């Protein structure tokens, strides 16, 4: 397994896992309660985290394609 493969391998599952959490947080954020604002902010920040993970994944995939014959 190449270095690129090893670096990109955990990213897709992490992105998917974070996305599942974002959906659950958004569900709970619409329910009235003392933490609804904090939960909403957490959902948004996890969405930003996914964007931050998608960028290096795209770069690694592009790098892998360039290295292929």
Secondary structure, DSSP 8 states (H G I E B T S, - for coil): --HHHHHHHHHHHHHHHHHHHHHHHHHHHTS-STTHHHHHHHHHHHHHHHHHHHHHHHHHHHHHHHT--
